[in-house]
Amino acid sequence: MDHDIFQRVTPVSADLPDLNTLDSETLKALVLEKHAVIIQQNAALLEQQEAITSRNHEIENLKLLILKLKRMKFGRSSEKLDRQIEQLELRLEDLETAEAASEPAPSTAPPSSNRRKGTRGPLASHLPRETETHAPKHNVCPDCGGALSALGEDVSEILEYVPAHFKVIRIVRPKCSCQRCNRILQEPAPNRPVERSMAGPGLLAHVLVSKYGDHLPRSTLANWVGGAARTLEPVMEVLRRYVLDAGKLHGDDIPVPVLSPGDGKTKTGRLWTYVRDDRPGGSAEPPAVWFAYSPDRKAEHPANHLRDFRGVLQADGYAGFNRLYEQGRIVEAACWAHYPETRIIWSGCLNASGEAARDVGGSG
């Protein structure tokens, strides 16, 4: 779901002036202002709800269609049918990943009666297990100083991935009670990368690399991928700000084939690359690269990416960058990397006989 919906809503201030000191006209204006803000928020929430409902309907329709196609496939081989199923499964994966990435954090999300509830069985018993014990930090009762006695413990499990094998981490949290005042002490459960998920950080990293680096299908783990994307958003924002804080950037775009769901074809998206690296100039600051995806190559994308950047941009001759140079806050540094190292092109240069000068380092 588009998070900009919430950014467009003006928050209602919790601080009200002393109503007893306001005259009737000011009170009317205040009521009208608050009423307009509430209407705006309600409209944004309704827009969000309609988008969520539409996406949920599309997800259910895709599941039914995939199931129908798989039943049609039973007993016979059809490459065309296989491709249709793959395309629909990719579209379903994208929708479920987007749904998981756009959900608010469970700790702040209001309860919903429409939320899908699943049952999770215990992790396989044959997997190796490691136990992490989070005991109370106090040896005596912090209230009265009384001695503590064991009361029990809570145990949960996280599925973690170590290259070449899985393991289970048992999170044990002992409970202790004070023998004098009966206070119960227990450490809070450690944070997880994705709330209510059994996946550990190593397993999530493996899933993300498999999906986006090795291009292996992970349709059944869409919630993990979306949750990991939401968890990494602050890291990506810090990386973006660090890269754009440089005085000089290298910019480029790479064509990326993107599957078009339903028709078995691909369309061309763009992966925009912005590199900060001043080591050749003697800088000790670490290099970094920030990637941004767009479905096309319109000039609006680099304009949006570099809206806060001021400095030198080294890029190729893509016309979409011209708008940035014209504004004056970004200085163009033409890129010669596309020419052979031994050739320098002199344009518009004539020799004494009126003939075009030959390329320096060229043949003939």
Backbone hydrogen bonds, N-H to C=O, Kabsch-Sander energy under -0.5 kcal/mol:
donor,donor_aa,acceptor,acceptor_aa,energy
5,I,2,D,-1.2
6,F,3,H,-1.0
7,Q,3,H,-1.0
8,R,4,D,-1.6
9,V,6,F,-0.8
13,S,11,P,-0.5
16,L,14,A,-0.6
19,L,17,P,-0.8
21,T,18,D,-1.7
22,L,19,L,-1.1
27,L,23,D,-2.2
28,K,24,S,-2.3
29,A,25,E,-2.3
30,L,26,T,-2.4
31,V,27,L,-2.5
32,L,28,K,-2.6
33,E,29,A,-2.2
34,K,30,L,-2.4
35,H,31,V,-2.4
36,A,32,L,-2.2
37,V,33,E,-1.9
38,I,34,K,-2.3
39,I,35,H,-2.2
40,Q,36,A,-2.1
41,Q,37,V,-2.3
42,N,38,I,-2.6
43,A,39,I,-2.2
44,A,40,Q,-2.0
45,L,41,Q,-2.6
46,L,42,N,-2.4
47,E,43,A,-2.2
48,Q,44,A,-2.2
49,Q,45,L,-2.5
50,E,46,L,-2.4
51,A,47,E,-1.9
52,I,48,Q,-2.4
53,T,49,Q,-2.5
54,S,50,E,-2.4
55,R,51,A,-2.3
56,N,52,I,-2.6
57,H,53,T,-2.3
58,E,54,S,-2.0
59,I,55,R,-2.4
60,E,56,N,-2.3
61,N,57,H,-2.5
62,L,58,E,-2.5
63,K,59,I,-2.2
64,L,60,E,-2.2
65,L,61,N,-2.4
66,I,62,L,-2.8
67,L,63,K,-2.3
68,K,64,L,-2.3
69,L,65,L,-2.6
70,K,66,I,-2.3
71,R,67,L,-1.8
72,M,68,K,-2.1
73,K,69,L,-1.9
74,F,70,K,-1.0
76,R,73,K,-2.2
82,D,78,S,-2.1
83,R,79,E,-2.2
84,Q,80,K,-2.0
85,I,81,L,-2.3
86,E,82,D,-2.4
87,Q,83,R,-2.6
88,L,84,Q,-2.3
89,E,85,I,-2.5
90,L,86,E,-2.1
91,R,87,Q,-2.1
92,L,88,L,-2.4
93,E,89,E,-2.4
94,D,90,L,-2.3
95,L,91,R,-2.2
96,E,92,L,-2.5
97,T,93,E,-2.5
98,A,94,D,-2.5
99,E,95,L,-2.2
100,A,96,E,-2.2
101,A,97,T,-2.3
102,S,98,A,-1.7
103,E,99,E,-0.9
108,T,105,A,-1.7
109,A,105,A,-1.3
115,R,112,S,-0.8
121,G,119,T,-0.5
127,L,124,A,-1.1
130,E,168,V,-2.8
132,E,130,E,-0.5
132,E,170,R,-3.4
133,T,131,T,-0.5
134,H,132,E,-0.6
134,H,172,V,-3.3
135,A,133,T,-0.8
141,C,146,G,-2.9
145,G,141,C,-2.1
148,L,139,N,-0.6
149,S,177,S,-2.5
151,L,175,K,-3.3
152,G,175,K,-1.3
154,D,173,R,-1.7
156,S,171,I,-1.9
158,I,169,I,-2.0
159,L,198,M,-4.0
160,E,158,I,-0.7
160,E,167,K,-2.8
162,V,165,H,-2.6
165,H,162,V,-3.4
167,K,160,E,-2.3
168,V,128,P,-3.1
169,I,158,I,-2.6
170,R,130,E,-4.1
170,R,168,V,-0.6
171,I,156,S,-3.2
171,I,169,I,-0.6
172,V,132,E,-3.0
172,V,170,R,-0.8
173,R,154,D,-2.5
175,K,152,G,-4.1
176,C,185,L,-2.4
177,S,149,S,-2.9
178,C,183,R,-2.6
179,Q,147,A,-2.9
182,N,178,C,-1.4
185,L,176,C,-3.4
187,E,134,H,-0.6
197,S,194,V,-1.8
200,G,159,L,-2.4
204,L,200,G,-2.3
205,A,201,P,-2.3
206,H,202,G,-1.9
207,V,203,L,-2.3
208,L,204,L,-2.6
209,V,205,A,-2.4
210,S,206,H,-2.3
211,K,207,V,-2.2
212,Y,208,L,-2.9
213,G,208,L,-0.6
213,G,209,V,-1.8
214,D,209,V,-2.4
216,L,210,S,-3.5
221,L,218,R,-1.7
222,A,219,S,-0.9
225,V,221,L,-2.2
226,G,222,A,-2.9
227,G,223,N,-2.5
228,A,224,W,-2.7
229,A,225,V,-2.3
230,R,226,G,-2.0
231,T,227,G,-2.2
232,L,228,A,-2.2
233,E,229,A,-0.6
233,E,230,R,-0.7
236,M,232,L,-2.5
237,E,233,E,-2.1
238,V,234,P,-2.1
239,L,235,V,-2.3
240,R,236,M,-2.5
241,R,237,E,-2.3
242,Y,238,V,-2.2
243,V,239,L,-2.4
244,L,240,R,-2.4
245,D,241,R,-0.9
246,A,243,V,-1.4
249,L,312,V,-2.8
250,H,275,V,-2.1
251,G,249,L,-0.5
251,G,314,Q,-2.6
252,D,273,T,-1.9
254,I,271,L,-1.9
256,V,269,G,-2.6
258,V,267,K,-3.6
260,S,265,K,-2.9
263,D,260,S,-1.1
264,G,260,S,-0.7
265,K,260,S,-0.6
267,K,258,V,-3.2
269,G,256,V,-3.4
269,G,267,K,-0.7
270,R,294,S,-3.2
271,L,254,I,-2.5
272,W,270,R,-0.6
272,W,292,A,-3.4
273,T,252,D,-3.2
274,Y,290,W,-2.0
275,V,250,H,-2.7
276,R,288,A,-3.1
277,D,275,V,-0.6
281,G,278,D,-1.0
282,G,279,R,-2.1
283,S,278,D,-2.0
288,A,276,R,-2.2
290,W,274,Y,-2.5
292,A,272,W,-2.1
294,S,270,R,-2.4
301,H,298,K,-1.5
303,A,299,A,-1.6
304,N,300,E,-1.8
305,H,301,H,-2.7
306,L,302,P,-2.5
307,R,304,N,-1.1
309,F,306,L,-1.0
311,G,329,R,-1.4
312,V,247,G,-2.8
313,L,331,V,-2.8
314,Q,249,L,-3.4
314,Q,312,V,-0.5
315,A,313,L,-0.7
315,A,333,A,-1.0
321,F,318,Y,-1.7
322,N,319,A,-1.4
324,L,321,F,-0.8
325,Y,321,F,-1.6
326,E,322,N,-2.2
327,Q,323,R,-0.9
328,G,325,Y,-1.2
330,I,324,L,-0.7
331,V,311,G,-3.1
333,A,313,L,-2.3
335,C,315,A,-1.1
336,W,334,A,-0.5
339,Y,336,W,-1.8
343,R,340,P,-1.6
344,I,360,V,-1.1
346,W,344,I,-0.6
347,S,345,I,-0.7
349,C,346,W,-0.6
350,L,348,G,-0.5
351,N,355,E,-2.6
354,G,351,N,-1.8
357,A,349,C,-2.4
360,V,344,I,-1.1
362,G,359,D,-2.2
